[in-house]
């Protein structure tokens, strides 16, 4: 698919249990790791809210590992923010912009603390990340 002279890749993997979807996607991406070396933007949208209990942070880190050149990441919905944001430590060393797109919701409590800790840690190590919130209900 081509959009504004940029190439886009969209992957959907369907299987049960849900954690196998993530594992299968990570395996597919690892086959194309050399092709991902020029990828600068990554958008994650999760269609299932029921992933919370089945997916562990380490699985998200494994999935994100091939995306080291990504400079901009967008988490497109509440489920994406809740599931992926805690996994951001230790991955995506080139990340400069993190966008959280939600609908009438913003991170609170431990999730907000996790995002703030990620931003502060990156700042401390001279790899600042700018955080952007976009509320679709506004």
Secondary structure as UniProt FT lines:
FT   STRAND          2..3
FT   TURN            4..5
FT   STRAND          6..7
FT   HELIX           18..31
FT   HELIX           33..38
FT   STRAND          41..44
FT   HELIX           49..51
FT   TURN            52..54
FT   HELIX           57..64
FT   HELIX           65..67
FT   TURN            68..69
FT   STRAND          72..75
FT   HELIX           78..84
FT   HELIX           85..87
FT   TURN            89..90
FT   TURN            93..94
FT   STRAND          97..102
FT   HELIX           109..124
FT   TURN            125..126
FT   STRAND          130..135
FT   TURN            136..137
//
